[in-house]
Every structure is written in C-alpha cells, then in structure tokens.
Amino acid sequence: MLLVSSAENILRLCFVLFIFVGVLVLTSYATKWIAGYQKTQMSGRNLEIIETMRISSNKYLAVIRAGSGRYFVVGVGKDEITMIGEIPVEELVISSLAEVHDSDRSAQSFGAALDMFKKQFDKSRHDG
C-alpha cells in the first residue's frame, strides 16, 4: 500500500511540474509575440527612444530621436518629463544592434554625449 501511494504521489508531482513548465513556455512565447506586435505597431513613427540610462530608482535620462534627425536628451521622473537639450547628430554615437551587447561602451558613449552637452549648456549660460 505504501508503494502505491508513493508512486501515485510521484505521478502527481510529475503532472504538476509538467503543467508548471508548460505555463512558463506559453508565457514566454506570449511575451515575445506581444513585444514583436508592439514593435511593429510603433515602427515608422516619428519618435524613437535611442538609449536610456537609469539615474536613480525612478529617474532616467533618455536620448530620443524626433523626426528624421533631431536628437534630444530628456529627464524622465515618476510624474514628469523634462527636456534637457538637443544633441547634434554629428556628436551622437548610435550603436548598432550587434554592438548593444557591450554595455560598458554604450554607457561610455552616453556619458560622453552627456558631458558634451553639459559643456555646451554651461557655455550658453555664461554667454547669455
């Protein structure tokens, strides 16, 4: 009798694990499908987020492409979005998808762009 109940318990455990793994796989495919759908819906639009950098738990800096070639740095907080300024396209470093995996270089290029913008901002404040 003990052998039958333990075999039954093992079958129940295997069934529950099978259902659990099935739900995980379905969730993964559904998430990928939804992401692909949203990406196609947003492609060809006039706005694109090029890069973001987390400043604190709920504050980010983002580089945004607007139109055909204007790039802006914006600060994004919990309840507000603040335009910090514009980055000339010649001074912007945009990595290709193959280069995105190198996160250190992406952070350095964004940091370099931000430093360049800070210098321009300070210069314009002193001149004006």
N, C-alpha and C positions, 0 to 999 in steps of 0.2 A: 504494500500500500504506500509506503514511504517513497518507493521508487517511482510509482505512477504520479504522485503529486509533485515530485521534484521535476519529472520530465514535463509535466503539464506547466509548471512554473517557468521552466526554461523556454518552452514554446511561446508562452505569453510574453516573456521578456524579448524574445526574438521578434515577435509580431510588433510590439511597441517600438522597438528600435528601428524596424523596417518602416513603420509609419513615420517616425521622427525624421529619419533620413530622407524619406520621400517628401515630407513637408519642406525640409531645408532645400532640397533640389528644386522643387517647384517655386519656392520663394526666390531663390537665386535667379532662375530663368525669368520669372515675372519682373523682378527688379531690373534686369538687363533689358528686357523688352520695353519697359516703361521709360528707362533712360534713353534708349535709342529713339523711341517715339517722340519724346520731348526734344531731343536734339534735332531731329528732322523738322519739327514744328518751329523751332527757333532759328534754323539756318536761313541765311539770306536776309536777315533782318538788318537794321541799321545800327544796332547796339550789340557789342560783344565784350564779355569780360575776358581780358587777356591774361591777367595774373592777379592773385590776391596774396596778401601777407597778413598773418594774424599778429596784432599788436598786444592785445590782452584777451581776456576770456570772452568779451562780447564786442571787441573793436577790431576793425580790419582796415587795411589800405588796399585799394584796388586800382588797377590800370584798366581803363575802358576805352574801346575803340568806338567812336561815334561817326557815322557816315563812312566816307571812303578813305579817310586818312588822318583824322584828328584823334589824338590820344589824350586822355585826361586821367589825373590821379584824384581819386575821391576817398574820403574817410567815411567808413560805414560803422555806425554805432547801433545801439539797441533800438533807438527811436528816431534816428536822424541819419541823413546822408549829407556830407559837406564836400563841396568841390574845393580841392586844394590848388589845382592848377593844371596847365596843359604841358605836355612833353612833346617837343618837336620830334617828328618821325625819324629824322636822321640820328638822333641821340638815343633812340629806343632800341633795346636789344630784345628781339622776339625769338624765342627758341622754337624749333620745330618739334613735332610730336616725338621724334626719336631722341631728342635731347632733353625732354621733360624729366626723364628718369634721374638725371643728375641734379638733385635738388640743391646741392651746395652752389652750383654755378647759377641756377635760377635765382636763388636768394641773393647772390652777389650782384647779378645784373640788375635786379630790382633795387638793391641797396645803392648801387652806383647811380641809377636813374634818379632815385630819391635824393641822394646827395647833390647831384647836378641841379635838381630842381630847387633844393634849399638854397644853393648859392645864387641862382637866378632870382629867387624870391627876396633874399637879403639885399641883393644888388638893387632891385627895383624899389625896395623900401627906402634905401639910402639915397637913391637918385630922385625919388618923388617927394 
